[in-house]
Amino acid sequence: MSGGLVQFALVVVGLFWLMPTVGLLLSSLRAPGDIAESGWWTVFTAPAQLTLENYRGVLEDGAITGSLLSTVAITVPATVLVIVIGSLAGYAFAWLEFPGRDWWFVLVVALLAVPVQVALVPVSELFGWVGLFETTAGVVLFHVAFGLPFAVFLMRNFFAQIPKELMEAARLDGAGEVRLFTRVVLPLGGPAIASLGIFQFLWVWNDMLVALVFADSDSPPVTVALQQQVRQFGNNIDILAPGAFLSMIIPLAVFFAFQRQFVSGLMSGAVK
């Protein structure tokens, strides 16, 4: 009986959690006149309101489609670089001996507590001096810098759990550090790499603060482009709703496709 009540409560919580997303989807499928006259729930009694005209208008809007491409151009390299550098550094902290290794790792962990906001002004001045302000490369570098502490922490803890006997056996067979990393460590670190990639992808894709400060104003990411639509046309929900839902599709698909690896990787790398 108690188990049934728990399941019922979870279903209710899940429905309430999904309600804003469902409302956004249904609003994106309604004409501007219908949106102005009634709420999105009226589609259940008048399904004829549903139309794809809003999406056609968004896809023909060069500002929105260009912003989606800009978001991809920022998110993909920022995710790949964090995975590659974080995996290499995690392996070094877990299995290589070098002076001050533990203290360096403590410093990396301490960087997790540094908020993004405190770096906006000094990094803006630095990017302006080196010519990276309002460039895609500048946004990517900022996300990589702030994504690496968590990446190194996660990958080091995961790699440290690999049995020492396995590593020693591979070394006795003549495997060098490069071959050991690519043939032994990386295949075993698949769940942690997947969870890191999902976490970084979602963070960068959904970011607006960093993009608002550092991105090129002529080709902003989708979060900034939608914010500009709000500022220019406060009631154009027929543009904002489909644009916002389109921006949600890719990260939702990535998360649900790899959610099992995401959970197992976090659980494996969070404790040692």
C-alpha positions in Angstrom: 0.0 0.0 0.0 2.7 2.4 0.9 4.6 1.6 -2.3 1.5 2.4 -4.3 1.1 5.8 -2.5 4.8 6.6 -3.3 4.3 5.7 -6.9 1.2 7.8 -7.1 2.9 10.8 -5.5 5.8 10.5 -7.9 3.5 10.4 -10.8 1.7 13.6 -9.5 5.1 15.3 -9.0 6.2 14.3 -12.5 3.0 15.7 -14.1 3.4 19.0 -12.3 7.1 19.1 -13.3 6.2 18.5 -16.9 3.3 20.9 -17.0 5.3 24.0 -18.0 7.0 22.1 -20.8 3.7 20.8 -22.1 2.2 24.3 -21.8 5.2 25.7 -23.8 4.7 23.0 -26.5 1.0 23.6 -26.9 1.5 27.4 -26.9 4.0 27.0 -29.7 1.4 25.2 -31.8 -1.3 27.9 -31.4 -1.9 31.0 -33.6 -1.2 34.4 -32.1 -4.9 35.3 -31.9 -5.7 32.1 -30.0 -2.8 32.7 -27.6 -4.1 36.2 -26.8 -7.7 35.1 -26.2 -7.3 32.0 -24.0 -4.8 29.7 -22.2 -3.0 26.7 -23.8 -5.2 24.2 -22.0 -8.1 25.1 -24.3 -6.6 23.0 -27.1 -8.0 19.9 -25.3 -11.5 21.1 -26.1 -10.6 22.8 -29.4 -7.8 20.8 -31.1 -8.3 22.7 -34.3 -6.2 25.5 -32.8 -3.1 23.5 -33.3 -0.9 24.7 -36.2 2.7 24.5 -37.4 2.7 28.1 -38.8 4.7 29.4 -35.8 7.5 26.8 -36.4 7.5 27.7 -40.1 7.9 31.3 -39.2 10.7 30.6 -36.7 12.6 28.4 -39.2 12.3 31.2 -41.8 13.7 33.7 -39.2 17.4 34.0 -40.0 18.1 35.4 -36.5 16.8 32.3 -34.7 18.3 29.7 -37.1 21.6 31.5 -37.0 21.6 31.6 -33.2 21.0 27.8 -33.2 24.1 27.3 -35.4 26.1 29.7 -33.1 25.0 27.7 -30.1 26.2 24.5 -31.7 29.5 26.2 -32.7 30.1 27.0 -29.0 28.7 23.9 -27.3 30.4 21.2 -29.3 34.0 22.4 -29.0 33.5 23.4 -25.4 32.3 19.9 -24.6 34.9 18.1 -26.5 37.8 20.1 -25.1 36.6 19.6 -21.5 36.3 15.9 -22.1 39.7 15.5 -23.6 41.6 17.8 -21.2 39.7 16.6 -18.2 40.3 12.9 -19.1 44.1 13.5 -19.5 44.4 15.5 -16.3 42.2 13.0 -14.4 44.5 10.1 -15.5 47.6 12.1 -14.5 46.2 12.8 -11.0 45.1 9.2 -10.6 48.1 7.2 -11.9 51.1 9.4 -12.5 53.6 10.4 -9.8 54.8 14.0 -9.9 55.8 16.6 -7.3 52.9 18.2 -5.4 50.3 16.0 -7.1 47.9 15.9 -4.1 48.2 19.6 -3.5 47.5 20.4 -7.1 44.4 18.3 -7.0 43.2 20.1 -3.9 43.7 23.4 -5.8 41.6 22.0 -8.7 38.9 21.0 -6.3 39.0 24.4 -4.6 38.3 26.0 -8.0 34.9 24.3 -8.0 33.8 26.9 -5.4 34.7 29.9 -7.6 31.5 31.4 -9.0 31.4 32.5 -12.7 30.3 36.0 -11.8 33.6 37.0 -10.1 35.5 36.3 -13.3 33.3 38.2 -15.8 35.0 41.6 -15.3 38.7 40.5 -15.3 38.2 38.0 -18.1 36.4 40.7 -20.1 39.4 42.9 -19.8 41.8 40.1 -20.7 39.8 39.1 -23.7 39.6 42.7 -24.9 43.4 42.9 -24.6 44.0 39.7 -26.6 41.2 40.3 -29.1 38.9 37.5 -28.0 36.0 39.7 -26.7 32.8 39.1 -28.6 34.1 36.0 -30.4 33.1 32.4 -30.4 36.6 31.3 -29.3 36.3 33.5 -26.3 33.0 32.0 -25.2 34.4 28.5 -25.7 37.6 29.2 -23.7 35.5 30.6 -20.8 33.3 27.5 -20.7 36.3 25.2 -20.9 38.1 27.0 -18.1 35.1 26.8 -15.8 34.2 23.3 -16.8 37.6 21.8 -16.2 37.7 21.7 -12.4 34.6 19.5 -12.2 35.8 17.4 -15.2 39.2 16.8 -13.5 37.5 16.0 -10.2 35.1 13.5 -11.7 37.6 11.8 -14.1 40.3 11.5 -11.4 37.9 9.9 -8.9 36.6 7.5 -11.5 40.1 6.5 -12.9 41.4 6.0 -9.4 38.9 3.1 -8.9 40.5 1.1 -11.7 42.2 -1.9 -10.1 45.9 -1.4 -9.6 46.6 -4.9 -10.7 45.1 -4.3 -14.1 47.3 -1.2 -14.6 50.4 -3.1 -13.5 49.6 -6.0 -15.7 49.3 -3.7 -18.7 52.6 -2.1 -17.9 54.3 -5.5 -17.5 53.0 -6.3 -21.0 55.0 -3.3 -22.3 52.2 -0.7 -22.5 53.4 2.8 -22.3 51.4 5.6 -20.7 49.8 6.7 -24.0 48.8 3.1 -24.9 47.7 2.5 -21.3 45.5 5.5 -21.4 43.9 4.9 -24.8 43.5 1.1 -24.6 42.8 0.5 -21.0 41.7 3.6 -19.1 39.5 5.3 -21.7 37.3 2.2 -22.5 36.8 1.6 -18.8 35.9 5.3 -18.2 33.0 5.3 -20.7 30.3 6.0 -18.1 32.2 8.8 -16.5 33.1 10.4 -19.9 29.4 10.1 -21.0 28.2 11.8 -17.8 30.8 14.5 -18.1 29.9 15.2 -21.7 26.2 15.4 -20.9 26.7 17.7 -18.0 29.0 20.0 -19.9 26.8 20.0 -23.0 23.7 20.9 -21.0 25.5 23.7 -19.1 26.9 25.3 -22.2 23.8 25.0 -24.3 21.5 26.5 -21.7 23.9 29.3 -20.6 22.9 32.9 -21.1 25.1 34.9 -18.7 28.4 34.1 -20.3 27.0 34.3 -23.8 25.4 37.7 -23.0 28.8 39.1 -21.9 31.3 37.5 -24.3 29.4 36.3 -27.4 29.3 38.2 -30.7 26.3 40.5 -30.7 25.8 39.9 -34.4 25.6 36.1 -34.1 24.5 35.4 -30.5 23.6 31.9 -29.1 19.9 31.0 -29.0 19.5 31.9 -25.3 20.6 35.5 -26.0 18.6 35.7 -29.3 15.4 34.7 -27.4 16.2 37.3 -24.7 16.5 39.9 -27.4 13.1 39.0 -28.8 11.6 39.5 -25.4 13.3 42.9 -25.1 12.1 44.1 -28.6 8.7 42.5 -28.7 7.4 41.8 -25.2 4.2 39.9 -26.3 5.4 37.9 -29.3 4.8 34.5 -27.7 4.2 33.0 -31.2 8.0 33.5 -31.8 9.3 32.9 -28.3 7.4 29.7 -27.6 8.5 27.7 -30.7 12.0 29.2 -30.5 12.3 28.2 -26.8 11.0 24.7 -27.5 13.4 24.2 -30.5 16.2 25.2 -28.2 15.1 22.5 -25.7 14.9 19.6 -28.2 18.6 18.9 -28.6 19.7 18.9 -25.0 16.6 16.9 -24.0 17.4 14.3 -26.6 21.0 14.1 -25.5 20.1 13.7 -21.9 17.4 11.1 -22.3 19.6 9.1 -24.8 22.5 8.9 -22.2 20.7 9.3 -18.9 21.7 5.8 -17.7 25.4 6.5 -18.4 25.0 9.9 -16.8 23.7 8.5 -13.5 26.2 5.6 -13.4 29.1 7.9 -14.1 28.2 10.4 -11.5 27.7 7.7 -8.9 31.0 6.0 -9.7 33.0 9.2 -9.8 31.4 11.0 -6.8 32.8 8.7 -4.1 36.2 7.0 -3.7 
